Amino acid sequence: MDLSNKSVIHIKKDGIEYLQFRKLLEYKDKIQHAYSLGVDVNYRTSDEDKIQNEKAKENYNRLCQEIGLNFNNIIKPTQQHTRQVKSVKEQINSFTANTEEYDATDGLVTNRKNVLATSNADCILLLFYDPVKNVIANTHSGWKGTLQRISIETIKKMKEEYECNAQDIICCICPSIRKCHFEVSKDVKNLFYEEFKELEEINEIITETKPNEKWNIDTVLINKIILRQQGLKKENIIDSEICSMCNSNIIHSYRAEGEGYGLSTAIIGLK
């Protein structure tokens, strides 16, 4: 299966598979990035499971070597579906994951030669790059993060701490569960309606699939709209247009795998 399309290219090389965004490859002299593919590899970092943690580090190392990034510059926050975005001001020189400093953190921003990592199994991962200020960000926006508008928190952090201009920022949306499979019950539907009812597209975002029982929600569209509201250009919001559930044979999906699900990763680093 080849997932290449107008937005991404699917690469298979030396036993490693990953996606890259065509737009970000225009700046490969300054940054590198990848979204991992393959359900036989797991990027779950865990202090409790030492064996799994070592396997994850090995997978990160192989992926970094493949795209020319330094594994020792990786920083991976402990994602907890928050709206918290933190700046990485220092240069990371040792693989860093699940540390107290970046606990309950779902977005990272830096202008140092660090490699920012997030992981997912249906949730949205967003890769940001400002080629003018040479600033990158990597944000995990599950449905709870989308409700809390964490993508907007990322833009605010880039503006306030790095003097980025929204019109210069590129945002790439990695594979995630799409509206076709993101079915929710009334309680979750009501949360989304109350938060985003002012949007003109609300009836496109939320559609009823089973009368008074189930609704499908387009969290990707929500992020596109609110990012444009922050000043990002439409052409700078690049969607992979790939559903993790539809492609669960090659992308980790919580809804498809259930308990014991694995994690895919998105990494982006300054060279």
N, C-alpha and C positions, 0 to 999 in steps of 0.2 A: 504493500500500500504506500503510495506517494501522496503526502499531504501538501505538496507545493501548490501555491496559488498566487494570485496577483500581489499578495502582501508578504508571504513567507516562502522560504525555500526549505526543503526537507533534505537533510544531509545524512548519508550513511557512509561511515569511514572507519576502518580498523575496529569494527565491532561496536562502534558508538553511533547512536542516532540522535539527532536534535534538529530543531527548527531555528532559523534566523530570519529576522525581519529585513526585507529588502531596503527599507528606508534607513535603518540603522547601519546597514553595510556601506552606505554612502560615506560614513564617518569612521571606517575601520582603521584609519591611521591614528585615530584618537581613542576609540573605544572598541570593546568586543563584547559579545553577548551570546546567549543561547537559551533555548527552552528544551529541556531533555525529553526524549521519547523512549519508550520501552517499558513494559510492566515487569520485566525481569530485573530491572535495576530500581533501587529504592533509596531516596535521598532523605529518609527520616533520621535525624540526629537525636540521640537519646542518651542521657547520662545514666539512666536505669539499665539500659540494654547495651552493654559494652561491645558485644559482638556486632550488633546492628550499627552502632555508632562508628565502628572501624570500617564497616562495609560502606556506610554513607560517605565517610571521608575518602575512601578509595575511589568511589564513584565521582565525587567532586574533583578529585585530583586528576582523574582521567579526562573528564570533560574540560577542565581548565587547560590541561596540556594540549588537547585537541585544538582549542581555539586561541592558544597563545596567551593565556592569563596565568598569573601566579597563584597557585592553590593556597599559599601561605597568606595571601592578602584577603581571603574570604572572611566576611562577617555575616552571620546568619542570626536574625533575632528570634526570640521565643514568641512566635505568633499566638495570639489569644483572642482574635476577632475584636480588637480594640480600634480606636481611631487615632492611636498614638503614633506619631512619626518623629524619629530622632535624627539628628545630624551626627555623622561620624567625622569628627574634626581631626582626629589623629590618624597617622598611617598605621594600618594593621600589618603586622609582620609574622603572625602566627594564626593558623586556622582558628577562628573564633565562632563558637555556636552556643546558644542557650546560656549566655552569661547573665549575671544579675543586672548589669548595666543596661542590657537591651531586653529585659524581661517585659512581658506584656506590651510588646512593640510590634507593629505590623507594617511599618514603613521606615526606610532608611534613605538618607540623602548625604552625598559627599562630593567634594571636589578634589579629594586625594586619590592616589592610585590604589584604591581599594576595589575589591570585588564584592558587590552587594548580592546577597542570595535570599530568595524566598522559596517556599514550597507550596504545592497545592494538590488537591485531589477533587476537583470540580470548582473550587473557588477561583475568582479572577486574580491574576497577577498582572501588574502594570509596570512596564519599564519606561522610565522617563529619561530624556536627554535634552539638555540645553546646549547646542553647539556654539553659542556665542560666549556664554560664561564657562563652558566646559564643566557642567555639573550633571551628575546622574542621580537617579532615585529608583528604588525598587519597592513596590507596595503590594501587600496582600489585602484584597478586598473581597471577602466572602459576603454572603448576603447580609450578615450583621454589620460588616465594615461598610458595605454600600449604603445601608440605612443610616450609618453615622457619617457618610460622605468623607471617607478617609482619603479618597483621591483628591478632594479639595484641600484637605489638610496638608497633603504632599505639595500641592502647588503653592500654598501659603508659606510653607517652610522654605521652598526654593526661592520665593520672592523676598521674604523677610531676612533670611540669613545669607543668601548668596546673590541678591540683587538681580534675580532672573526676571525676564520679561515674558509674560504668558504667551505672547505671540511667537516667541522663539522656541518654546518647549514642544518637544515631540513626545507623544505618549503611544506606546504599543501595547495592545491588549492580547495577552497570551491565551492559549486554549483554555476553555472553562466550560462548565455546564451552561447550556443555552436555554432559551425560552422553551424550546421544543421538549425539554426534559425537566426543567425546573418547575415542578408542580408542588403547590403548597396548600395547606389548609387555611381556613378562614382567619385564624388568629394572625398568621404571618401576612396574609393578604391585607388585613386591616392595618398592620404596621406600615406596610409600604404605601398604602393609599393615603394614610394620614400624613406621612412624611413628604410624599411627592404629588399630592393632589393638585398643586398649583401648576404642574407641568401640562402644557397643551397636549402632550402625547400620552397622558395617563391611560387613556382607553386602549392605546397600542401597547403600552407597557404591561398592563394587567388585563388578562382575558379569562373569562370563566370557561372552564372545560367540563365541569360536572355541576349542574345547578345546585347552588347553595352548599357545595361540598369541596370542590377543588378549583384552583386557579393556577394559571401559568404566568410567570413574571419574567420580564426581560431585564435582568440586572446589567447586562452589557450596554443596552440602550440608555439606561439611567446614567451610567458613568459617562457615556459619550455626550449626553445632553448637559450634565452639570459641569463637565470639563469645558465645553464650549461656552457656557455661561461665565466661566472664569477667564475667558479670553483666548483659549487655545483655538488655533485655526482648524477648521474642519479637516483640511488636507493633512494636518499634523497629528490627527488621531487615527492610528492605524490598527485595524482590527484583523486578527488572524482568521476570523470567521470559522473557527474550528470548535466543535462541541466535544468535550471530554467524554461525555456519556455515549455519544454516537460512535466514538472511536476508542472505546474502552479496551480494545485489544492491543492498543499501542500507547494509550495515555491513562495514567492512574485516575480512577473515578471512585469516590466514596460510595456513591449510590449504586455503582455496578459491582464493586468488590465487597462492600459490607465490612464487617468487623475484621480487623487485621489488614486494612487497606494500606497500600503503599503511597509514596509521595513522589511527584515529579518536581523539578526545580526550574526556576528562571534565574540566570545570573547575568550581571552586567558589570563591567569594570573599565576604569580608565587605564590607558596604557602609559 
